[in-house]
């Protein structure tokens, strides 16, 4: 997964990783000096973004409402890391941005960060499968009349 992971996919997975997965790793990388002297480009900022969804039948987009998010941007070793996470957890948003930048910069911790992303992806897949299994019992089957 490390070679195939795009920056967009990494940001998506870091955005939904648990804070207790992100923060200790980012703190460790800061304490060991691997991140050097990171520069905060945009400090963690809480705001609202419009949630746009696509209706599945006609595939028309519409605005569902606003969502509270925290965004952050940092620079590590010449690479710009970015994070936007749901909610108002500034520390987790900063940690996610630091990890994104470290992975993008190709620092020695990049495989570990991609491993975290793989763990998050697997967890999401299991949760989605469990949700679909629960919903499948409500499926309605129609018979065709001839």
SVG drawing of the C-alpha trace seen along z (x, -y; Angstrom):
<svg xmlns="http://www.w3.org/2000/svg" viewBox="-48 -30 64 44">
<polyline fill="none" stroke="black" stroke-width="0.4" points="0.0,0.0 2.9,-2.4 3.8,-2.8 0.2,-3.1 -1.1,-5.5 -1.9,-8.9 -1.7,-12.1 -5.5,-12.4 -6.0,-8.9 -3.5,-9.5 -5.2,-12.7 -8.6,-10.9 -7.4,-8.2 -5.5,-10.5 -8.7,-12.5 -10.6,-9.6 -7.8,-8.0 -8.4,-8.1 -6.6,-10.9 -4.9,-8.3 -3.4,-6.8 -2.2,-10.1 -1.0,-12.2 1.5,-9.7 3.1,-9.0 3.5,-12.7 4.8,-13.5 7.4,-10.7 8.6,-11.9 8.9,-15.5 10.8,-14.2 13.2,-12.1 14.0,-15.1 12.9,-13.2 10.6,-16.1 13.4,-18.6 12.0,-22.0 8.5,-21.9 6.9,-25.2 3.2,-25.8 1.9,-27.4 -1.7,-27.6 -2.3,-26.8 -5.2,-24.5 -8.3,-26.5 -11.9,-25.5 -14.6,-26.4 -17.5,-25.2 -17.6,-23.7 -20.6,-23.0 -21.3,-19.2 -22.3,-18.5 -23.7,-15.0 -24.9,-13.3 -28.4,-11.9 -28.0,-8.3 -30.8,-8.0 -30.6,-11.1 -27.0,-11.7 -27.7,-15.4 -25.6,-17.2 -27.1,-19.2 -26.0,-20.9 -26.9,-18.8 -25.7,-21.3 -22.6,-22.7 -20.1,-20.5 -17.7,-21.6 -14.1,-20.9 -10.5,-21.7 -7.9,-22.3 -4.1,-22.7 -1.1,-23.0 2.5,-22.5 5.9,-22.2 8.4,-19.4 11.6,-19.0 10.3,-21.0 7.0,-19.0 3.7,-20.6 1.3,-18.5 -2.3,-19.2 -5.2,-18.0 -8.9,-18.6 -10.7,-16.6 -14.3,-16.6 -14.9,-18.3 -12.8,-20.7 -9.7,-18.7 -6.9,-21.0 -4.2,-18.7 -5.3,-15.8 -5.5,-18.0 -2.0,-19.2 -0.7,-15.7 -2.4,-14.5 -0.8,-17.4 2.6,-16.6 2.3,-12.9 1.1,-13.8 4.1,-16.1 6.5,-13.4 5.1,-10.8 5.2,-13.2 8.8,-14.2 9.8,-10.5 11.2,-10.6 12.1,-7.3 8.8,-7.2 6.8,-7.2 6.3,-3.4 5.0,-3.5 2.6,-6.3 1.4,-4.4 1.0,-1.4 -1.3,-3.4 -3.3,-4.4 -3.6,-0.8 -4.8,0.1 -7.4,-2.7 -8.5,-1.6 -8.9,2.0 -11.0,0.9 -13.2,-1.3 -13.7,1.6 -14.7,3.9 -17.1,1.3 -18.6,0.7 -19.1,4.5 -20.8,4.9 -23.1,2.0 -24.0,3.4 -24.6,6.9 -27.0,5.3 -28.8,3.3 -29.0,6.3 -31.7,7.8 -33.9,4.9 -33.5,5.4 -36.8,5.6 -36.9,8.1 -39.4,7.4 -40.9,10.0 -41.5,9.2 -45.0,9.7 -45.5,11.3"/>
</svg>
